[in-house]
C-alpha cells in the first residue's frame, strides 16, 4: 500500500506551488476592501501566471502553473498587501527572493510602492 501511495505521488504533475519565487499581491481599494489576489512568478517563468483570483473563488492547485521551471526552489510564498505599504523584505530574509519579488512587483524591498532605480544605481539593503 505504501508503494502504491508513493507511486501516485511521484506521478502527480509538479506545480510551482511551494516555490519561493511565487508571490501574491492584494488587489482592491484597501487592505479591508480586497477584491482579488494576483499570483505571479517573480522570475516571470510561469506561462499561466500572473493570474488574478477573485476573493469569492476558492484557490485551487490548478490555478498555479502546471509545470515547474528549472528555477524552482522550495520556500515560503511572500504575500504583499493591497496598499503597497509592505515590502518583500518584511516577509522574508532570503535576499534572492526579496530582490526578485521587489523587482517584479515594482515595490521597494522595505515597503511603500516606489519606482526602482536601474540595476547599477541600486543600493544593497
Jmol script that loads the backbone (N, CA, C; Angstrom):
load data "model"
ATOM      1  N   UNK A   1       0.820  -1.198   0.000  1.00  0.00           N
ATOM      2  CA  UNK A   1       0.000   0.000   0.000  1.00  0.00           C
ATOM      3  C   UNK A   1       0.865   1.263   0.000  1.00  0.00           C
ATOM      4  N   UNK A   2       1.950   1.244   0.792  1.00  0.00           N
ATOM      5  CA  UNK A   2       2.832   2.413   0.841  1.00  0.00           C
ATOM      6  C   UNK A   2       3.497   2.650  -0.511  1.00  0.00           C
ATOM      7  N   UNK A   3       3.862   1.576  -1.216  1.00  0.00           N
ATOM      8  CA  UNK A   3       4.490   1.696  -2.524  1.00  0.00           C
ATOM      9  C   UNK A   3       3.523   2.332  -3.519  1.00  0.00           C
ATOM     10  N   UNK A   4       2.269   1.908  -3.510  1.00  0.00           N
ATOM     11  CA  UNK A   4       1.259   2.469  -4.402  1.00  0.00           C
ATOM     12  C   UNK A   4       1.074   3.951  -4.121  1.00  0.00           C
ATOM     13  N   UNK A   5       1.018   4.316  -2.853  1.00  0.00           N
ATOM     14  CA  UNK A   5       0.875   5.717  -2.473  1.00  0.00           C
ATOM     15  C   UNK A   5       2.058   6.544  -2.965  1.00  0.00           C
ATOM     16  N   UNK A   6       3.262   6.009  -2.837  1.00  0.00           N
ATOM     17  CA  UNK A   6       4.461   6.719  -3.290  1.00  0.00           C
ATOM     18  C   UNK A   6       4.456   6.880  -4.806  1.00  0.00           C
ATOM     19  N   UNK A   7       4.016   5.852  -5.532  1.00  0.00           N
ATOM     20  CA  UNK A   7       3.955   5.937  -6.986  1.00  0.00           C
ATOM     21  C   UNK A   7       2.944   6.972  -7.443  1.00  0.00           C
ATOM     22  N   UNK A   8       1.806   7.035  -6.778  1.00  0.00           N
ATOM     23  CA  UNK A   8       0.782   8.022  -7.129  1.00  0.00           C
ATOM     24  C   UNK A   8       1.306   9.438  -6.908  1.00  0.00           C
ATOM     25  N   UNK A   9       2.016   9.645  -5.812  1.00  0.00           N
ATOM     26  CA  UNK A   9       2.566  10.969  -5.533  1.00  0.00           C
ATOM     27  C   UNK A   9       3.615  11.354  -6.558  1.00  0.00           C
ATOM     28  N   UNK A  10       4.454  10.420  -6.964  1.00  0.00           N
ATOM     29  CA  UNK A  10       5.527  10.745  -7.894  1.00  0.00           C
ATOM     30  C   UNK A  10       5.004  10.994  -9.310  1.00  0.00           C
ATOM     31  N   UNK A  11       3.845  10.426  -9.660  1.00  0.00           N
ATOM     32  CA  UNK A  11       3.311  10.627 -10.998  1.00  0.00           C
ATOM     33  C   UNK A  11       2.430  11.873 -11.092  1.00  0.00           C
ATOM     34  N   UNK A  12       2.151  12.502  -9.972  1.00  0.00           N
ATOM     35  CA  UNK A  12       1.340  13.719  -9.981  1.00  0.00           C
ATOM     36  C   UNK A  12       2.128  14.847 -10.645  1.00  0.00           C
ATOM     37  N   UNK A  13       1.447  15.731 -11.389  1.00  0.00           N
ATOM     38  CA  UNK A  13       2.157  16.827 -12.035  1.00  0.00           C
ATOM     39  C   UNK A  13       2.804  17.745 -11.001  1.00  0.00           C
ATOM     40  N   UNK A  14       4.012  18.161 -11.276  1.00  0.00           N
ATOM     41  CA  UNK A  14       4.737  19.043 -10.379  1.00  0.00           C
ATOM     42  C   UNK A  14       4.390  20.488 -10.718  1.00  0.00           C
ATOM     43  N   UNK A  15       3.840  21.214  -9.765  1.00  0.00           N
ATOM     44  CA  UNK A  15       3.463  22.607  -9.994  1.00  0.00           C
ATOM     45  C   UNK A  15       4.503  23.530  -9.368  1.00  0.00           C
ATOM     46  N   UNK A  16       4.344  24.811  -9.600  1.00  0.00           N
ATOM     47  CA  UNK A  16       5.248  25.781  -8.989  1.00  0.00           C
ATOM     48  C   UNK A  16       4.752  26.192  -7.601  1.00  0.00           C
ATOM     49  N   UNK A  17       3.666  25.590  -7.134  1.00  0.00           N
ATOM     50  CA  UNK A  17       3.206  25.832  -5.770  1.00  0.00           C
ATOM     51  C   UNK A  17       4.276  25.407  -4.786  1.00  0.00           C
ATOM     52  N   UNK A  18       4.564  26.250  -3.817  1.00  0.00           N
ATOM     53  CA  UNK A  18       5.604  25.946  -2.843  1.00  0.00           C
ATOM     54  C   UNK A  18       6.953  26.522  -3.229  1.00  0.00           C
ATOM     55  N   UNK A  19       7.039  27.188  -4.382  1.00  0.00           N
ATOM     56  CA  UNK A  19       8.290  27.808  -4.818  1.00  0.00           C
ATOM     57  C   UNK A  19       8.420  29.180  -4.154  1.00  0.00           C
ATOM     58  N   UNK A  20       9.624  29.519  -3.738  1.00  0.00           N
ATOM     59  CA  UNK A  20       9.835  30.801  -3.067  1.00  0.00           C
ATOM     60  C   UNK A  20       9.665  31.987  -4.011  1.00  0.00           C
ATOM     61  N   UNK A  21       9.690  31.761  -5.317  1.00  0.00           N
ATOM     62  CA  UNK A  21       9.532  32.863  -6.266  1.00  0.00           C
ATOM     63  C   UNK A  21       8.074  33.114  -6.650  1.00  0.00           C
ATOM     64  N   UNK A  22       7.158  32.279  -6.190  1.00  0.00           N
ATOM     65  CA  UNK A  22       5.733  32.504  -6.373  1.00  0.00           C
ATOM     66  C   UNK A  22       5.294  33.477  -5.283  1.00  0.00           C
ATOM     67  N   UNK A  23       4.634  34.578  -5.657  1.00  0.00           N
ATOM     68  CA  UNK A  23       4.182  35.533  -4.646  1.00  0.00           C
ATOM     69  C   UNK A  23       2.775  36.005  -4.970  1.00  0.00           C
ATOM     70  N   UNK A  24       2.125  36.577  -3.948  1.00  0.00           N
ATOM     71  CA  UNK A  24       0.774  37.104  -4.150  1.00  0.00           C
ATOM     72  C   UNK A  24       0.755  38.578  -3.772  1.00  0.00           C
ATOM     73  N   UNK A  25      -0.159  39.292  -4.401  1.00  0.00           N
ATOM     74  CA  UNK A  25      -0.321  40.719  -4.137  1.00  0.00           C
ATOM     75  C   UNK A  25      -1.814  41.017  -4.103  1.00  0.00           C
ATOM     76  N   UNK A  26      -2.251  41.671  -3.042  1.00  0.00           N
ATOM     77  CA  UNK A  26      -3.663  42.004  -2.912  1.00  0.00           C
ATOM     78  C   UNK A  26      -4.075  43.071  -3.905  1.00  0.00           C
ATOM     79  N   UNK A  27      -5.314  42.957  -4.418  1.00  0.00           N
ATOM     80  CA  UNK A  27      -5.863  43.928  -5.353  1.00  0.00           C
ATOM     81  C   UNK A  27      -7.173  44.437  -4.764  1.00  0.00           C
ATOM     82  N   UNK A  28      -7.390  45.729  -4.840  1.00  0.00           N
ATOM     83  CA  UNK A  28      -8.622  46.302  -4.324  1.00  0.00           C
ATOM     84  C   UNK A  28      -8.438  47.757  -3.964  1.00  0.00           C
ATOM     85  N   UNK A  29      -9.358  48.258  -3.145  1.00  0.00           N
ATOM     86  CA  UNK A  29      -9.331  49.660  -2.756  1.00  0.00           C
ATOM     87  C   UNK A  29      -8.463  49.890  -1.529  1.00  0.00           C
ATOM     88  N   UNK A  30      -8.427  48.920  -0.655  1.00  0.00           N
ATOM     89  CA  UNK A  30      -7.597  48.978   0.548  1.00  0.00           C
ATOM     90  C   UNK A  30      -7.442  47.559   1.073  1.00  0.00           C
ATOM     91  N   UNK A  31      -6.663  47.413   2.125  1.00  0.00           N
ATOM     92  CA  UNK A  31      -6.485  46.078   2.696  1.00  0.00           C
ATOM     93  C   UNK A  31      -7.804  45.517   3.220  1.00  0.00           C
ATOM     94  N   UNK A  32      -8.714  46.391   3.634  1.00  0.00           N
ATOM     95  CA  UNK A  32     -10.011  45.948   4.142  1.00  0.00           C
ATOM     96  C   UNK A  32     -11.002  45.634   3.017  1.00  0.00           C
ATOM     97  N   UNK A  33     -10.773  46.200   1.838  1.00  0.00           N
ATOM     98  CA  UNK A  33     -11.677  46.011   0.700  1.00  0.00           C
ATOM     99  C   UNK A  33     -10.973  45.287  -0.444  1.00  0.00           C
ATOM    100  N   UNK A  34     -10.331  44.182  -0.147  1.00  0.00           N
ATOM    101  CA  UNK A  34      -9.630  43.383  -1.155  1.00  0.00           C
ATOM    102  C   UNK A  34     -10.663  42.750  -2.081  1.00  0.00           C
ATOM    103  N   UNK A  35     -10.451  42.889  -3.386  1.00  0.00           N
ATOM    104  CA  UNK A  35     -11.373  42.304  -4.351  1.00  0.00           C
ATOM    105  C   UNK A  35     -10.791  41.067  -5.029  1.00  0.00           C
ATOM    106  N   UNK A  36      -9.473  40.991  -5.079  1.00  0.00           N
ATOM    107  CA  UNK A  36      -8.819  39.855  -5.738  1.00  0.00           C
ATOM    108  C   UNK A  36      -7.397  39.706  -5.220  1.00  0.00           C
ATOM    109  N   UNK A  37      -6.796  38.606  -5.581  1.00  0.00           N
ATOM    110  CA  UNK A  37      -5.394  38.345  -5.271  1.00  0.00           C
ATOM    111  C   UNK A  37      -4.686  38.028  -6.577  1.00  0.00           C
ATOM    112  N   UNK A  38      -3.573  38.666  -6.801  1.00  0.00           N
ATOM    113  CA  UNK A  38      -2.781  38.425  -8.003  1.00  0.00           C
ATOM    114  C   UNK A  38      -1.646  37.479  -7.649  1.00  0.00           C
ATOM    115  N   UNK A  39      -1.574  36.336  -8.318  1.00  0.00           N
ATOM    116  CA  UNK A  39      -0.463  35.398  -8.149  1.00  0.00           C
ATOM    117  C   UNK A  39       0.499  35.603  -9.304  1.00  0.00           C
ATOM    118  N   UNK A  40       1.790  35.668  -8.994  1.00  0.00           N
ATOM    119  CA  UNK A  40       2.786  35.883 -10.039  1.00  0.00           C
ATOM    120  C   UNK A  40       4.080  35.149  -9.714  1.00  0.00           C
ATOM    121  N   UNK A  41       4.844  34.910 -10.748  1.00  0.00           N
ATOM    122  CA  UNK A  41       6.185  34.343 -10.604  1.00  0.00           C
ATOM    123  C   UNK A  41       7.157  35.510 -10.664  1.00  0.00           C
ATOM    124  N   UNK A  42       7.969  35.673  -9.636  1.00  0.00           N
ATOM    125  CA  UNK A  42       8.918  36.784  -9.576  1.00  0.00           C
ATOM    126  C   UNK A  42       9.968  36.692 -10.674  1.00  0.00           C
ATOM    127  N   UNK A  43      10.180  35.523 -11.216  1.00  0.00           N
ATOM    128  CA  UNK A  43      11.158  35.346 -12.292  1.00  0.00           C
ATOM    129  C   UNK A  43      10.506  35.426 -13.674  1.00  0.00           C
ATOM    130  N   UNK A  44       9.177  35.469 -13.706  1.00  0.00           N
ATOM    131  CA  UNK A  44       8.450  35.557 -14.969  1.00  0.00           C
ATOM    132  C   UNK A  44       8.504  34.286 -15.800  1.00  0.00           C
ATOM    133  N   UNK A  45       8.736  33.146 -15.170  1.00  0.00           N
ATOM    134  CA  UNK A  45       8.901  31.893 -15.905  1.00  0.00           C
ATOM    135  C   UNK A  45       7.618  31.099 -16.118  1.00  0.00           C
ATOM    136  N   UNK A  46       6.600  31.331 -15.316  1.00  0.00           N
ATOM    137  CA  UNK A  46       5.376  30.532 -15.410  1.00  0.00           C
ATOM    138  C   UNK A  46       4.480  31.065 -16.518  1.00  0.00           C
ATOM    139  N   UNK A  47       4.149  30.205 -17.471  1.00  0.00           N
ATOM    140  CA  UNK A  47       3.324  30.614 -18.611  1.00  0.00           C
ATOM    141  C   UNK A  47       1.912  31.008 -18.206  1.00  0.00           C
ATOM    142  N   UNK A  48       1.375  30.391 -17.153  1.00  0.00           N
ATOM    143  CA  UNK A  48      -0.006  30.663 -16.749  1.00  0.00           C
ATOM    144  C   UNK A  48      -0.117  31.797 -15.731  1.00  0.00           C
ATOM    145  N   UNK A  49       0.981  32.396 -15.365  1.00  0.00           N
ATOM    146  CA  UNK A  49       0.975  33.483 -14.386  1.00  0.00           C
ATOM    147  C   UNK A  49       1.487  34.756 -15.034  1.00  0.00           C
ATOM    148  N   UNK A  50       1.099  35.947 -14.612  1.00  0.00           N
ATOM    149  CA  UNK A  50       0.261  36.219 -13.453  1.00  0.00           C
ATOM    150  C   UNK A  50      -1.214  35.944 -13.736  1.00  0.00           C
ATOM    151  N   UNK A  51      -1.926  35.718 -12.660  1.00  0.00           N
ATOM    152  CA  UNK A  51      -3.360  35.481 -12.739  1.00  0.00           C
ATOM    153  C   UNK A  51      -4.027  36.159 -11.543  1.00  0.00           C
ATOM    154  N   UNK A  52      -5.223  36.675 -11.764  1.00  0.00           N
ATOM    155  CA  UNK A  52      -5.985  37.289 -10.680  1.00  0.00           C
ATOM    156  C   UNK A  52      -7.091  36.337 -10.257  1.00  0.00           C
ATOM    157  N   UNK A  53      -7.203  36.153  -8.947  1.00  0.00           N
ATOM    158  CA  UNK A  53      -8.215  35.268  -8.387  1.00  0.00           C
ATOM    159  C   UNK A  53      -9.162  36.110  -7.551  1.00  0.00           C
ATOM    160  N   UNK A  54     -10.441  36.096  -7.896  1.00  0.00           N
ATOM    161  CA  UNK A  54     -11.462  36.829  -7.162  1.00  0.00           C
ATOM    162  C   UNK A  54     -11.529  36.291  -5.734  1.00  0.00           C
ATOM    163  N   UNK A  55     -11.759  37.170  -4.774  1.00  0.00           N
ATOM    164  CA  UNK A  55     -11.790  36.734  -3.372  1.00  0.00           C
ATOM    165  C   UNK A  55     -12.920  35.743  -3.099  1.00  0.00           C
ATOM    166  N   UNK A  56     -13.937  35.708  -3.943  1.00  0.00           N
ATOM    167  CA  UNK A  56     -15.044  34.782  -3.738  1.00  0.00           C
ATOM    168  C   UNK A  56     -14.736  33.392  -4.285  1.00  0.00           C
ATOM    169  N   UNK A  57     -13.671  33.275  -5.090  1.00  0.00           N
ATOM    170  CA  UNK A  57     -13.293  31.976  -5.643  1.00  0.00           C
ATOM    171  C   UNK A  57     -12.387  31.247  -4.663  1.00  0.00           C
ATOM    172  N   UNK A  58     -12.474  29.957  -4.706  1.00  0.00           N
ATOM    173  CA  UNK A  58     -11.568  29.135  -3.912  1.00  0.00           C
ATOM    174  C   UNK A  58     -10.311  28.906  -4.741  1.00  0.00           C
ATOM    175  N   UNK A  59      -9.154  29.176  -4.147  1.00  0.00           N
ATOM    176  CA  UNK A  59      -7.915  28.953  -4.878  1.00  0.00           C
ATOM    177  C   UNK A  59      -7.664  27.456  -4.996  1.00  0.00           C
ATOM    178  N   UNK A  60      -7.449  27.007  -6.201  1.00  0.00           N
ATOM    179  CA  UNK A  60      -7.210  25.590  -6.447  1.00  0.00           C
ATOM    180  C   UNK A  60      -5.801  25.402  -6.998  1.00  0.00           C
ATOM    181  N   UNK A  61      -5.278  24.215  -6.815  1.00  0.00           N
ATOM    182  CA  UNK A  61      -3.923  23.913  -7.280  1.00  0.00           C
ATOM    183  C   UNK A  61      -3.788  24.112  -8.784  1.00  0.00           C
ATOM    184  N   UNK A  62      -4.849  23.893  -9.543  1.00  0.00           N
ATOM    185  CA  UNK A  62      -4.796  24.027 -10.991  1.00  0.00           C
ATOM    186  C   UNK A  62      -4.583  25.445 -11.468  1.00  0.00           C
ATOM    187  N   UNK A  63      -4.799  26.410 -10.596  1.00  0.00           N
ATOM    188  CA  UNK A  63      -4.608  27.810 -10.946  1.00  0.00           C
ATOM    189  C   UNK A  63      -3.127  28.105 -11.159  1.00  0.00           C
ATOM    190  N   UNK A  64      -2.299  27.445 -10.381  1.00  0.00           N
ATOM    191  CA  UNK A  64      -0.862  27.668 -10.446  1.00  0.00           C
ATOM    192  C   UNK A  64      -0.304  26.904 -11.645  1.00  0.00           C
ATOM    193  N   UNK A  65       0.783  27.383 -12.189  1.00  0.00           N
ATOM    194  CA  UNK A  65       1.397  26.746 -13.358  1.00  0.00           C
ATOM    195  C   UNK A  65       1.498  25.237 -13.169  1.00  0.00           C
ATOM    196  N   UNK A  66       1.255  24.511 -14.228  1.00  0.00           N
ATOM    197  CA  UNK A  66       1.207  23.055 -14.118  1.00  0.00           C
ATOM    198  C   UNK A  66       2.568  22.380 -14.193  1.00  0.00           C
ATOM    199  N   UNK A  67       3.594  23.111 -14.559  1.00  0.00           N
ATOM    200  CA  UNK A  67       4.928  22.516 -14.588  1.00  0.00           C
ATOM    201  C   UNK A  67       5.927  23.423 -13.888  1.00  0.00           C
ATOM    202  N   UNK A  68       6.899  22.808 -13.277  1.00  0.00           N
ATOM    203  CA  UNK A  68       7.948  23.573 -12.604  1.00  0.00           C
ATOM    204  C   UNK A  68       9.027  23.960 -13.604  1.00  0.00           C
ATOM    205  N   UNK A  69       9.612  25.121 -13.393  1.00  0.00           N
ATOM    206  CA  UNK A  69      10.744  25.510 -14.229  1.00  0.00           C
ATOM    207  C   UNK A  69      12.038  25.092 -13.530  1.00  0.00           C
ATOM    208  N   UNK A  70      13.138  25.303 -14.194  1.00  0.00           N
ATOM    209  CA  UNK A  70      14.431  24.896 -13.632  1.00  0.00           C
ATOM    210  C   UNK A  70      14.855  25.750 -12.434  1.00  0.00           C
ATOM    211  N   UNK A  71      14.154  26.860 -12.186  1.00  0.00           N
ATOM    212  CA  UNK A  71      14.491  27.742 -11.063  1.00  0.00           C
ATOM    213  C   UNK A  71      13.677  27.445  -9.811  1.00  0.00           C
ATOM    214  N   UNK A  72      12.841  26.392  -9.859  1.00  0.00           N
ATOM    215  CA  UNK A  72      12.023  26.042  -8.700  1.00  0.00           C
ATOM    216  C   UNK A  72      12.916  25.882  -7.474  1.00  0.00           C
ATOM    217  N   UNK A  73      12.508  26.538  -6.392  1.00  0.00           N
ATOM    218  CA  UNK A  73      13.266  26.490  -5.150  1.00  0.00           C
ATOM    219  C   UNK A  73      12.256  26.552  -4.008  1.00  0.00           C
ATOM    220  N   UNK A  74      12.207  25.527  -3.209  1.00  0.00           N
ATOM    221  CA  UNK A  74      11.225  25.456  -2.134  1.00  0.00           C
ATOM    222  C   UNK A  74      11.396  26.616  -1.165  1.00  0.00           C
ATOM    223  N   UNK A  75      10.290  27.225  -0.814  1.00  0.00           N
ATOM    224  CA  UNK A  75      10.322  28.326   0.143  1.00  0.00           C
ATOM    225  C   UNK A  75       8.932  28.844   0.416  1.00  0.00           C
ATOM    226  N   UNK A  76       8.854  29.725   1.369  1.00  0.00           N
ATOM    227  CA  UNK A  76       7.576  30.319   1.768  1.00  0.00           C
ATOM    228  C   UNK A  76       7.199  31.451   0.812  1.00  0.00           C
ATOM    229  N   UNK A  77       5.956  31.451   0.376  1.00  0.00           N
ATOM    230  CA  UNK A  77       5.466  32.478  -0.541  1.00  0.00           C
ATOM    231  C   UNK A  77       5.323  33.816   0.178  1.00  0.00           C
ATOM    232  N   UNK A  78       5.679  34.902  -0.498  1.00  0.00           N
ATOM    233  CA  UNK A  78       5.511  36.251   0.037  1.00  0.00           C
ATOM    234  C   UNK A  78       4.120  36.740  -0.347  1.00  0.00           C
ATOM    235  N   UNK A  79       3.375  37.277   0.635  1.00  0.00           N
ATOM    236  CA  UNK A  79       2.040  37.833   0.406  1.00  0.00           C
ATOM    237  C   UNK A  79       2.090  39.335   0.655  1.00  0.00           C
ATOM    238  N   UNK A  80       1.959  40.118  -0.412  1.00  0.00           N
ATOM    239  CA  UNK A  80       2.020  41.576  -0.306  1.00  0.00           C
ATOM    240  C   UNK A  80       0.622  42.165  -0.130  1.00  0.00           C
ATOM    241  N   UNK A  81       0.536  43.272   0.581  1.00  0.00           N
ATOM    242  CA  UNK A  81      -0.757  43.904   0.856  1.00  0.00           C
ATOM    243  C   UNK A  81      -1.281  44.693  -0.347  1.00  0.00           C
ATOM    244  N   UNK A  82      -2.501  45.193  -0.225  1.00  0.00           N
ATOM    245  CA  UNK A  82      -3.142  45.972  -1.286  1.00  0.00           C
ATOM    246  C   UNK A  82      -2.548  47.369  -1.359  1.00  0.00           C
ATOM    247  N   UNK A  83      -2.372  48.000  -0.222  1.00  0.00           N
ATOM    248  CA  UNK A  83      -1.999  49.405  -0.165  1.00  0.00           C
ATOM    249  C   UNK A  83      -0.565  49.680  -0.591  1.00  0.00           C
ATOM    250  N   UNK A  84       0.281  48.683  -0.624  1.00  0.00           N
ATOM    251  CA  UNK A  84       1.663  48.893  -1.028  1.00  0.00           C
ATOM    252  C   UNK A  84       2.562  49.368   0.093  1.00  0.00           C
ATOM    253  N   UNK A  85       2.080  49.256   1.328  1.00  0.00           N
ATOM    254  CA  UNK A  85       2.887  49.714   2.467  1.00  0.00           C
ATOM    255  C   UNK A  85       3.983  48.724   2.828  1.00  0.00           C
ATOM    256  N   UNK A  86       3.738  47.451   2.594  1.00  0.00           N
ATOM    257  CA  UNK A  86       4.759  46.473   2.969  1.00  0.00           C
ATOM    258  C   UNK A  86       5.628  46.125   1.775  1.00  0.00           C
ATOM    259  N   UNK A  87       6.795  45.640   2.072  1.00  0.00           N
ATOM    260  CA  UNK A  87       7.721  45.222   1.034  1.00  0.00           C
ATOM    261  C   UNK A  87       8.120  43.779   1.258  1.00  0.00           C
ATOM    262  N   UNK A  88       8.718  43.148   0.273  1.00  0.00           N
ATOM    263  CA  UNK A  88       9.095  41.749   0.400  1.00  0.00           C
ATOM    264  C   UNK A  88      10.049  41.464   1.558  1.00  0.00           C
ATOM    265  N   UNK A  89      10.902  42.412   1.899  1.00  0.00           N
ATOM    266  CA  UNK A  89      11.866  42.191   2.991  1.00  0.00           C
ATOM    267  C   UNK A  89      11.171  42.089   4.343  1.00  0.00           C
ATOM    268  N   UNK A  90       9.921  42.522   4.418  1.00  0.00           N
ATOM    269  CA  UNK A  90       9.170  42.395   5.661  1.00  0.00           C
ATOM    270  C   UNK A  90       8.576  40.992   5.816  1.00  0.00           C
ATOM    271  N   UNK A  91       8.698  40.173   4.778  1.00  0.00           N
ATOM    272  CA  UNK A  91       8.133  38.822   4.802  1.00  0.00           C
ATOM    273  C   UNK A  91       9.175  37.719   4.669  1.00  0.00           C
ATOM    274  N   UNK A  92      10.411  38.080   4.346  1.00  0.00           N
ATOM    275  CA  UNK A  92      11.433  37.058   4.109  1.00  0.00           C
ATOM    276  C   UNK A  92      12.821  37.611   4.374  1.00  0.00           C
ATOM    277  N   UNK A  93      13.714  36.734   4.798  1.00  0.00           N
ATOM    278  CA  UNK A  93      15.119  37.092   4.980  1.00  0.00           C
ATOM    279  C   UNK A  93      15.971  36.581   3.823  1.00  0.00           C
ATOM    280  N   UNK A  94      15.352  35.922   2.855  1.00  0.00           N
ATOM    281  CA  UNK A  94      16.057  35.363   1.699  1.00  0.00           C
ATOM    282  C   UNK A  94      16.310  36.498   0.700  1.00  0.00           C
ATOM    283  N   UNK A  95      17.568  36.912   0.571  1.00  0.00           N
ATOM    284  CA  UNK A  95      17.895  38.068  -0.252  1.00  0.00           C
ATOM    285  C   UNK A  95      17.533  37.872  -1.726  1.00  0.00           C
ATOM    286  N   UNK A  96      17.770  36.679  -2.275  1.00  0.00           N
ATOM    287  CA  UNK A  96      17.434  36.419  -3.680  1.00  0.00           C
ATOM    288  C   UNK A  96      15.925  36.517  -3.903  1.00  0.00           C
ATOM    289  N   UNK A  97      15.153  35.979  -2.970  1.00  0.00           N
ATOM    290  CA  UNK A  97      13.691  36.034  -3.068  1.00  0.00           C
ATOM    291  C   UNK A  97      13.206  37.473  -2.965  1.00  0.00           C
ATOM    292  N   UNK A  98      13.718  38.211  -2.001  1.00  0.00           N
ATOM    293  CA  UNK A  98      13.304  39.601  -1.797  1.00  0.00           C
ATOM    294  C   UNK A  98      13.607  40.438  -3.035  1.00  0.00           C
ATOM    295  N   UNK A  99      14.799  40.313  -3.579  1.00  0.00           N
ATOM    296  CA  UNK A  99      15.180  41.088  -4.768  1.00  0.00           C
ATOM    297  C   UNK A  99      14.295  40.744  -5.970  1.00  0.00           C
ATOM    298  N   UNK A 100      14.054  39.452  -6.194  1.00  0.00           N
ATOM    299  CA  UNK A 100      13.241  39.032  -7.335  1.00  0.00           C
ATOM    300  C   UNK A 100      11.810  39.540  -7.216  1.00  0.00           C
ATOM    301  N   UNK A 101      11.205  39.396  -6.044  1.00  0.00           N
ATOM    302  CA  UNK A 101       9.822  39.847  -5.840  1.00  0.00           C
ATOM    303  C   UNK A 101       9.737  41.370  -5.911  1.00  0.00           C
ATOM    304  N   UNK A 102      10.689  42.063  -5.321  1.00  0.00           N
ATOM    305  CA  UNK A 102      10.681  43.527  -5.356  1.00  0.00           C
ATOM    306  C   UNK A 102      10.787  44.038  -6.790  1.00  0.00           C
ATOM    307  N   UNK A 103      11.678  43.462  -7.559  1.00  0.00           N
ATOM    308  CA  UNK A 103      11.868  43.896  -8.938  1.00  0.00           C
ATOM    309  C   UNK A 103      10.639  43.594  -9.785  1.00  0.00           C
ATOM    310  N   UNK A 104      10.073  42.414  -9.632  1.00  0.00           N
ATOM    311  CA  UNK A 104       8.916  42.020 -10.446  1.00  0.00           C
ATOM    312  C   UNK A 104       7.658  42.792 -10.063  1.00  0.00           C
ATOM    313  N   UNK A 105       7.467  43.039  -8.759  1.00  0.00           N
ATOM    314  CA  UNK A 105       6.250  43.718  -8.300  1.00  0.00           C
ATOM    315  C   UNK A 105       6.356  45.240  -8.369  1.00  0.00           C
ATOM    316  N   UNK A 106       7.569  45.763  -8.487  1.00  0.00           N
ATOM    317  CA  UNK A 106       7.756  47.216  -8.510  1.00  0.00           C
ATOM    318  C   UNK A 106       7.738  47.841  -7.127  1.00  0.00           C
ATOM    319  N   UNK A 107       7.877  47.021  -6.105  1.00  0.00           N
ATOM    320  CA  UNK A 107       7.867  47.538  -4.736  1.00  0.00           C
ATOM    321  C   UNK A 107       9.276  47.678  -4.194  1.00  0.00           C
ATOM    322  N   UNK A 108       9.441  48.659  -3.343  1.00  0.00           N
ATOM    323  CA  UNK A 108      10.687  48.822  -2.617  1.00  0.00           C
ATOM    324  C   UNK A 108      10.802  47.636  -1.668  1.00  0.00           C
ATOM    325  N   UNK A 109      11.973  47.030  -1.500  1.00  0.00           N
ATOM    326  CA  UNK A 109      12.091  45.872  -0.615  1.00  0.00           C
ATOM    327  C   UNK A 109      11.598  46.130   0.805  1.00  0.00           C
ATOM    328  N   UNK A 110      11.741  47.367   1.272  1.00  0.00           N
ATOM    329  CA  UNK A 110      11.370  47.684   2.651  1.00  0.00           C
ATOM    330  C   UNK A 110       9.966  48.246   2.790  1.00  0.00           C
ATOM    331  N   UNK A 111       9.269  48.442   1.704  1.00  0.00           N
ATOM    332  CA  UNK A 111       7.890  48.910   1.783  1.00  0.00           C
ATOM    333  C   UNK A 111       7.645  50.176   0.998  1.00  0.00           C
ATOM    334  N   UNK A 112       6.396  50.603   0.975  1.00  0.00           N
ATOM    335  CA  UNK A 112       5.923  51.759   0.219  1.00  0.00           C
ATOM    336  C   UNK A 112       6.218  51.587  -1.263  1.00  0.00           C
ATOM    337  N   UNK A 113       5.187  51.604  -2.056  1.00  0.00           N
ATOM    338  CA  UNK A 113       5.307  51.390  -3.503  1.00  0.00           C
ATOM    339  C   UNK A 113       6.129  52.538  -4.108  1.00  0.00           C
ATOM    340  N   UNK A 114       7.262  52.192  -4.686  1.00  0.00           N
ATOM    341  CA  UNK A 114       8.133  53.183  -5.322  1.00  0.00           C
ATOM    342  C   UNK A 114       8.687  52.608  -6.609  1.00  0.00           C
ATOM    343  N   UNK A 115       9.149  53.487  -7.468  1.00  0.00           N
ATOM    344  CA  UNK A 115       9.800  53.021  -8.694  1.00  0.00           C
ATOM    345  C   UNK A 115      11.216  52.597  -8.343  1.00  0.00           C
ATOM    346  N   UNK A 116      11.662  51.559  -8.981  1.00  0.00           N
ATOM    347  CA  UNK A 116      13.008  51.050  -8.723  1.00  0.00           C
ATOM    348  C   UNK A 116      14.020  51.771  -9.576  1.00  0.00           C
ATOM    349  N   UNK A 117      15.222  51.955  -9.028  1.00  0.00           N
ATOM    350  CA  UNK A 117      16.328  52.532  -9.787  1.00  0.00           C
ATOM    351  C   UNK A 117      16.906  51.454 -10.694  1.00  0.00           C
ATOM    352  N   UNK A 118      17.595  51.849 -11.761  1.00  0.00           N
ATOM    353  CA  UNK A 118      18.257  50.852 -12.602  1.00  0.00           C
ATOM    354  C   UNK A 118      19.236  50.005 -11.785  1.00  0.00           C
ATOM    355  N   UNK A 119      19.551  48.826 -12.283  1.00  0.00           N
ATOM    356  CA  UNK A 119      20.411  47.897 -11.560  1.00  0.00           C
ATOM    357  C   UNK A 119      21.700  48.537 -11.058  1.00  0.00           C
ATOM    358  N   UNK A 120      22.355  49.343 -11.885  1.00  0.00           N
ATOM    359  CA  UNK A 120      23.637  49.911 -11.485  1.00  0.00           C
ATOM    360  C   UNK A 120      23.504  51.017 -10.444  1.00  0.00           C
ATOM    361  N   UNK A 121      22.276  51.493 -10.169  1.00  0.00           N
ATOM    362  CA  UNK A 121      22.067  52.541  -9.178  1.00  0.00           C
ATOM    363  C   UNK A 121      21.469  52.012  -7.881  1.00  0.00           C
ATOM    364  N   UNK A 122      21.192  50.729  -7.824  1.00  0.00           N
ATOM    365  CA  UNK A 122      20.559  50.156  -6.635  1.00  0.00           C
ATOM    366  C   UNK A 122      21.544  50.045  -5.499  1.00  0.00           C
ATOM    367  N   UNK A 123      21.012  50.259  -4.319  1.00  0.00           N
ATOM    368  CA  UNK A 123      21.817  50.072  -3.120  1.00  0.00           C
ATOM    369  C   UNK A 123      21.407  48.771  -2.462  1.00  0.00           C
ATOM    370  N   UNK A 124      22.342  48.133  -1.863  1.00  0.00           N
ATOM    371  CA  UNK A 124      22.047  46.906  -1.150  1.00  0.00           C
ATOM    372  C   UNK A 124      21.223  47.246   0.072  1.00  0.00           C
ATOM    373  N   UNK A 125      20.358  46.329   0.488  1.00  0.00           N
ATOM    374  CA  UNK A 125      19.546  46.586   1.682  1.00  0.00           C
ATOM    375  C   UNK A 125      19.976  45.724   2.814  1.00  0.00           C
TER     376      UNK A 125
END
end "model"
wireframe off; spacefill off
backbone 0.3
color backbone group
